[in-house]
Amino acid sequence: MRLKRPLIMLRKLLHSDSAIAMTEFAFVLPVLLTLGLYGAEIARMAVTRTQISQIALSIADNASRLGQTDNSGVTPTITEDDVDAILDGAMRQGSTIDLEENGRVILSSLEYDDYSRRQYIHWQRCRGDMEVESEYGDDDTNNGLTGARINGMGSGSNKATATSDSAVMFVEIEYTYSALFENPFGSGDRTIRSEAAFLIRDDRNLDPGLTGSSSDSECD
């Protein structure tokens, strides 16, 4: 009698559409949950990439316009305070992803030296706690006039280059992306990199580089 009752219940389950549906759902649920979590991770990463790219473009664009705010009749120079203000704004723009704590922003002025006919980095400023250097050089012993020759800046085949009496504001951002969770698809923590370049849009005096007091954005 005790054995017969479970057999009867099992027979009823086998002939119950709702029981079959629940069993199928139990098998499918882990797959759906995994795909849902993976989709959420990919979407979050895509949004972060887009935000970093927009910040890089914003920095390069703003740096290219610095001299336009000068209303004097003298060709303007760019000050340390000007650059600090741009990088301060970038840190505020990236505060939602903790850019300052988890990333590094590098702004370089790529210029052309008429005497040596070389591209060189005249000045370079950085912001962010991530310890990383520019992939193209610095404004000291590896600026293109000293150290290795710089044929341009940019990861693509068409590199950004400066012409005589002009400059390229080149931005590099590296950011450590922290995943929401680990999963077998490999979308865990990773480094996101973005670059942007703008030709200067003002008639600025390039000779002195950056003028003014000491900077809060030295690339130490």
C-alpha positions in Angstrom: 0.0 0.0 0.0 2.8 2.4 0.9 4.6 1.6 -2.4 1.4 2.0 -4.5 0.7 5.5 -3.4 4.0 7.0 -4.7 3.6 5.2 -7.9 0.2 6.7 -8.4 1.5 10.2 -7.7 4.4 9.7 -10.1 1.9 8.5 -12.8 -0.1 11.6 -12.3 2.9 13.9 -12.6 3.9 12.2 -15.8 0.5 13.0 -17.3 0.4 16.5 -15.9 1.2 19.4 -18.3 1.9 21.8 -15.5 4.4 19.4 -13.9 6.2 18.9 -17.2 6.4 22.7 -17.7 7.8 23.2 -14.2 10.4 20.5 -14.8 11.4 22.0 -18.1 11.6 25.5 -16.5 13.9 24.1 -13.7 16.3 22.8 -16.4 16.2 26.0 -18.4 16.4 28.5 -15.5 20.2 28.2 -14.9 20.9 28.8 -18.6 18.5 31.9 -18.7 20.0 33.3 -15.5 23.6 32.9 -16.8 22.7 34.5 -20.1 21.0 37.4 -18.3 23.9 38.1 -16.0 26.3 37.9 -18.9 24.2 40.3 -20.9 24.1 42.7 -18.0 27.9 42.6 -17.7 28.4 43.2 -21.4 26.0 46.1 -21.4 27.7 47.7 -18.4 31.1 47.3 -20.0 29.9 48.8 -23.2 28.5 51.8 -21.4 31.8 52.2 -19.5 33.8 52.1 -22.8 31.5 54.7 -24.3 31.9 57.0 -21.3 35.7 56.7 -21.3 35.8 57.4 -25.1 33.6 60.5 -24.6 35.8 61.8 -21.8 38.9 61.4 -24.0 37.3 63.3 -26.8 36.1 66.0 -24.4 39.6 66.5 -23.0 41.2 66.7 -26.5 38.5 69.1 -27.8 38.8 71.4 -24.8 42.6 71.4 -24.9 42.5 72.4 -28.5 40.4 75.5 -27.8 42.3 76.9 -24.8 43.7 79.9 -26.6 40.2 81.0 -27.9 39.3 82.3 -24.4 42.1 85.0 -24.6 40.8 88.3 -25.9 44.1 90.2 -25.9 45.9 91.3 -29.0 48.9 89.2 -28.0 49.2 85.6 -29.2 48.2 83.6 -26.1 50.2 81.1 -24.2 48.7 78.1 -22.4 49.1 78.0 -18.6 49.4 75.2 -16.1 46.1 76.4 -14.6 44.4 76.0 -18.0 45.4 72.4 -18.3 44.6 71.7 -14.6 41.1 73.0 -15.1 40.5 70.6 -18.1 41.8 67.6 -16.2 39.8 68.6 -13.1 36.7 68.6 -15.3 37.5 65.2 -16.7 37.8 63.8 -13.2 34.4 65.2 -12.3 32.9 63.8 -15.6 34.3 60.4 -14.7 33.3 60.4 -11.1 30.5 57.9 -11.7 33.0 55.3 -12.7 35.7 56.4 -10.2 38.1 57.4 -13.0 40.5 59.2 -10.8 40.9 56.2 -8.5 40.9 53.5 -11.2 42.3 55.2 -14.2 45.0 57.4 -15.7 44.5 60.3 -18.1 47.5 61.5 -20.1 47.3 64.7 -22.2 50.3 65.4 -24.5 51.1 68.3 -26.8 52.5 66.8 -30.0 54.4 69.3 -32.0 56.9 69.6 -34.9 60.4 70.8 -34.6 61.5 72.7 -37.7 65.2 72.3 -37.0 65.4 68.5 -36.6 62.2 67.8 -38.6 60.9 65.6 -35.9 57.7 65.1 -34.1 58.1 65.6 -30.3 56.1 65.9 -27.1 56.5 69.5 -25.9 54.6 69.0 -22.7 52.6 66.2 -21.0 50.3 66.2 -18.0 48.6 63.4 -16.2 45.8 62.7 -13.7 44.6 59.6 -12.0 46.0 57.0 -9.5 46.6 54.2 -12.0 50.4 53.7 -12.5 50.8 53.7 -16.3 52.9 55.7 -18.7 52.2 57.0 -22.2 52.8 54.5 -24.9 54.5 57.1 -27.1 57.0 58.9 -24.9 57.2 61.7 -22.3 58.2 65.4 -22.2 61.6 64.6 -20.8 64.3 62.2 -22.0 62.0 60.3 -24.4 60.2 63.2 -26.1 61.1 62.5 -29.7 64.0 64.9 -29.9 65.8 62.8 -27.3 65.3 59.1 -27.1 63.4 57.1 -29.8 62.0 59.0 -32.8 58.2 59.6 -32.6 56.6 59.1 -36.0 53.2 60.1 -34.7 50.8 59.2 -32.0 47.9 56.8 -32.3 47.3 53.0 -32.3 45.9 52.9 -35.8 47.6 52.9 -39.2 46.9 56.6 -39.6 48.8 58.3 -36.8 48.3 61.8 -35.6 51.1 64.2 -36.6 51.7 67.9 -36.0 52.7 70.4 -38.7 54.9 73.4 -38.3 53.5 76.1 -36.0 50.7 73.8 -34.9 50.1 71.1 -32.3 48.0 68.0 -31.7 46.3 67.6 -28.3 46.6 63.9 -27.8 44.8 62.1 -25.0 45.3 58.6 -23.7 43.1 57.0 -21.0 43.6 53.7 -19.3 41.0 52.4 -16.9 40.7 49.3 -14.8 37.2 47.9 -15.3 35.9 45.9 -12.3 33.4 43.3 -13.3 30.1 42.9 -11.4 30.9 39.1 -11.0 33.1 36.4 -12.4 31.8 34.1 -15.0 33.0 31.4 -17.3 32.8 33.6 -20.4 35.8 35.7 -19.4 34.2 39.1 -19.0 36.0 39.7 -15.7 38.3 42.6 -14.7 40.2 44.2 -17.6 41.9 47.3 -18.7 40.0 49.6 -21.1 42.0 52.0 -23.2 40.9 55.0 -25.3 42.7 57.6 -27.3 41.6 60.9 -28.9 43.4 63.7 -30.9 42.4 67.2 -31.9 44.5 69.8 -33.8 44.6 73.1 -31.9 41.9 75.5 -33.0 43.5 78.8 -31.9 46.5 80.9 -32.7 48.6 80.1 -29.6 52.3 80.7 -28.9 53.8 77.3 -28.7 57.4 78.3 -27.9 57.2 78.5 -24.1 55.1 75.4 -23.7 53.0 75.7 -20.5 53.5 78.9 -18.5 52.5 79.8 -14.9 53.0 78.2 -11.5 53.7 74.6 -10.8 51.1 72.1 -11.9 48.9 69.7 -10.0 49.1 67.3 -12.9 52.7 66.4 -13.3 53.3 62.9 -14.7 55.2 61.5 -11.8 
